[in-house]
């Protein structure tokens, strides 16, 4: 029955990644592509915003990407089983966590793809229960202005220096070079308020 379901999923969905069938393999395939670009000396960058990272296979794939020279920036609100910043192992990975007034629940991934961004939004965290034991959907974004918007949103979150913490053994609040306070949730509110007012 599972085999028939798996064949059906692959036959019907060309662009969507569907758990528990193709999400894990599809994400790892895109991580491997970034590894290939890095080894060729091309631009390789992965940006991820999720709630939790506990799946061993995904952690392993990110470690291997880091070792291949892929720069990885992650915003993981809750549990993170990956250890970033270890020399020779995960030194190309940075992870921050943002916990503020509002619930951070958006999940998206940006694969640089040698400056031809592949952008996805998703219902799935990178946990075994989401990748292997539930029905979840990861959807590609094809419209360029929406891809640019998601990249901009990541930048807003990534520059947070008020409510963000560096994920490591100390989990201290993050300091950036900017002397201006960047509270990402407030900036996101203002960003979308301005978009609404312009329309």
C-alpha distance (Angstrom), angle and dihedral (degrees) to the residues before:
residue distance angle dihedral
X1 . . .
X2 3.81 . .
X3 3.81 90.9 .
X4 3.81 91.3 52.1
X5 3.81 90.7 47.9
X6 3.80 90.6 49.1
X7 3.81 92.0 52.0
X8 3.79 90.3 47.7
X9 3.78 92.8 51.7
X10 3.81 92.8 49.4
X11 3.79 91.4 47.3
X12 3.79 95.4 50.7
X13 3.80 103.9 38.6
X14 3.78 120.4 57.7
X15 3.81 100.9 162.1
X16 3.81 104.9 20.6
X17 3.79 122.0 85.9
X18 3.80 108.5 -142.4
X19 3.81 126.9 -164.1
X20 2.94 131.9 -109.6
X21 3.82 89.2 23.5
X22 3.80 115.6 41.1
X23 3.81 110.2 -0.6
X24 3.78 97.4 91.7
X25 3.80 95.8 41.6
X26 3.81 92.1 42.5
X27 3.80 93.2 52.4
X28 3.80 92.4 45.5
X29 3.80 89.6 50.2
X30 3.80 89.8 56.5
X31 3.81 91.8 46.0
X32 3.82 88.5 51.9
X33 3.79 89.5 51.9
X34 3.79 90.1 56.6
X35 3.81 89.1 49.6
X36 3.79 89.4 54.3
X37 3.80 91.9 51.0
X38 3.82 91.1 48.7
X39 3.80 92.1 52.0
X40 3.80 89.2 51.6
X41 3.79 90.3 53.2
X42 3.80 92.1 -110.6
X43 3.80 127.9 131.9
X44 3.79 111.6 -71.9
X45 3.79 122.8 174.7
X46 3.80 134.4 150.7
X47 3.79 122.7 -165.0
X48 3.79 119.5 -172.8
X49 3.80 133.8 -179.4
X50 3.80 114.9 -173.8
X51 3.79 139.5 136.9
X52 3.81 101.4 -120.7
X53 3.80 138.8 11.7
X54 3.80 114.4 -165.0
X55 3.82 106.5 127.5
X56 3.81 109.4 115.1
X57 3.80 95.5 -149.5
X58 3.80 92.6 53.4
X59 3.81 91.9 46.3
X60 3.80 89.3 50.6
X61 3.81 91.6 49.1
X62 3.82 90.9 52.6
X63 3.81 92.2 48.0
X64 3.80 89.9 52.2
X65 3.79 90.8 48.3
X66 3.79 90.9 51.9
X67 3.79 90.8 50.7
X68 3.82 89.3 51.3
X69 3.81 89.6 56.0
X70 3.80 101.6 -98.0
X71 3.79 113.3 147.3
X72 3.81 110.0 -133.7
X73 3.80 126.4 -167.2
X74 3.79 116.7 -174.9
X75 3.78 135.0 -176.7
X76 3.81 107.5 -162.8
X77 3.78 114.0 173.6
X78 3.81 99.4 -167.0
X79 3.79 135.4 6.2
X80 3.80 116.3 14.9
X81 3.80 118.5 180.0
X82 3.80 92.5 -179.8
X83 3.80 118.6 96.8
X84 3.82 109.2 -145.9
X85 3.78 130.4 -159.9
X86 3.82 99.8 31.1
X87 3.80 108.4 148.8
X88 3.80 113.0 -112.3
X89 3.78 91.4 4.6
X90 3.81 114.0 51.9
X91 3.80 102.5 -6.6
X92 3.81 92.7 127.6
X93 3.81 92.6 57.7
X94 3.80 124.3 90.7
X95 3.79 121.6 -176.7
X96 3.79 129.3 -172.8
X97 3.79 132.6 176.8
X98 3.79 125.0 -148.1
X99 3.80 120.4 -161.1
X100 3.79 115.7 169.9
X101 3.79 141.5 139.0
X102 3.80 96.5 -57.8
X103 3.80 127.6 54.3
X104 3.82 110.8 -99.5
X105 3.78 103.7 -142.4
X106 3.80 107.4 145.6
X107 3.79 117.5 117.0
X108 3.77 123.7 -165.1
X109 3.79 140.7 146.7
X110 3.80 130.5 -151.6
X111 3.80 119.8 -163.4
X112 3.81 111.4 -169.2
X113 3.83 92.1 -148.4
X114 3.82 92.0 -167.5
X115 3.83 92.7 -50.4
X116 3.81 93.7 -43.9
X117 3.79 97.2 103.5
X118 3.79 119.7 -143.4
X119 3.80 106.9 -159.2
X120 3.80 127.6 -169.9
X121 3.79 136.5 -178.2
X122 3.78 118.1 -157.2
X123 3.77 147.1 -173.6
X124 3.81 90.7 -151.5
X125 3.76 130.3 90.8
X126 3.79 115.9 -152.2
X127 3.79 92.7 -100.6
X128 3.80 127.8 120.5
X129 3.79 91.4 -117.1
X130 3.82 90.8 55.8
X131 3.79 98.1 40.5
X132 3.81 100.6 39.0
X133 3.81 110.3 16.5
X134 3.81 107.9 39.4
X135 3.77 140.2 50.2
X136 3.82 105.7 -104.8
X137 3.80 132.9 157.9
X138 3.80 131.3 -139.7
X139 3.79 111.6 -168.7
X140 3.83 128.5 -163.6
X141 3.79 120.6 -132.1
X142 3.80 113.1 -137.1
X143 3.81 102.3 170.6
X144 3.81 108.3 96.5
X145 3.80 97.6 -145.1
X146 3.82 90.1 52.7
X147 3.81 90.6 48.1
X148 3.80 88.9 51.8
X149 3.80 90.2 48.5
X150 3.81 92.6 53.2
X151 3.81 90.3 48.4
X152 3.80 89.0 51.2
X153 3.80 91.2 48.6
X154 3.80 90.1 53.0
X155 3.81 89.7 52.2
X156 3.81 90.7 52.5
X157 3.80 91.2 52.3
X158 3.80 94.0 41.0
X159 3.82 92.9 54.5
X160 3.81 93.3 53.9
X161 3.80 109.4 130.0
X162 3.81 99.0 165.9
X163 3.81 107.1 57.6
X164 3.81 102.5 13.6
X165 3.80 123.9 104.1
X166 3.78 128.3 -161.5
X167 3.79 108.7 -118.7
X168 3.80 107.4 -130.0
X169 3.80 137.4 98.8
X170 3.83 91.8 -57.4
X171 3.83 102.2 36.2
X172 3.79 92.5 -155.9
X173 3.78 124.4 172.4
X174 3.76 110.4 -84.5
X175 3.78 122.9 -108.3
X176 3.79 122.1 -158.4
X177 3.80 132.6 -170.4
X178 3.79 90.3 -108.1
X179 3.80 115.3 99.5
X180 3.80 89.4 -158.1
X181 3.79 118.1 90.5
X182 3.81 112.2 -114.2
X183 3.79 112.3 -167.0
X184 3.80 101.9 179.2
X185 3.80 99.2 -156.5
X186 3.79 92.0 53.0
X187 3.80 90.7 45.4
X188 3.81 91.1 49.7
X189 3.80 89.8 51.5
X190 3.80 90.9 51.3
X191 3.81 92.0 44.4
X192 3.80 93.8 56.8
X193 3.81 93.2 38.4
X194 3.80 88.3 57.9
X195 3.81 91.2 48.2
X196 3.80 90.9 52.1
X197 3.80 93.3 47.2
X198 3.82 91.7 50.1
X199 3.79 90.4 53.4
